[in-house]
Amino acid sequence: MGLSYDKLWKLLIDKKMSAADLRKAINVAPNTMTKMRQDQIVSLAVLMKICDELDCDFGDIVSYIQ
């Protein structure tokens, strides 16, 4: 059981945006993006910032894996 951020990385590709660009736009630490690359849990506040920046919903960036 866990999370996957694969949808986020695909969405960034579709929007022609790098993870570094997103990180700078939402003003989070590099280690936060590293956690996401490793499918680790990040705060809800970070996910909300991402959704606001990319104009999407949680389901568009995160998948729950059983």
QUIVENLIN-V125074 format. One line per field, one symbol per residue. phi: phi as a letter, one per 20 degrees, with the letter a starting at -180 (. if undefined). psi: psi as a letter, one per 40 degrees, with the letter a starting at -180 (. if undefined). Layout:
BEGIN
phi->???
psi->???
END
This chain:
BEGIN
phi->.rdcdgffffffffelceffffgffdlcfgffffgffelefcfffffffffffelbdgfecccede
psi->haihedddddddddefhidddddddefiiddddddddefihiiddddddddddefaideeeiihh.
END
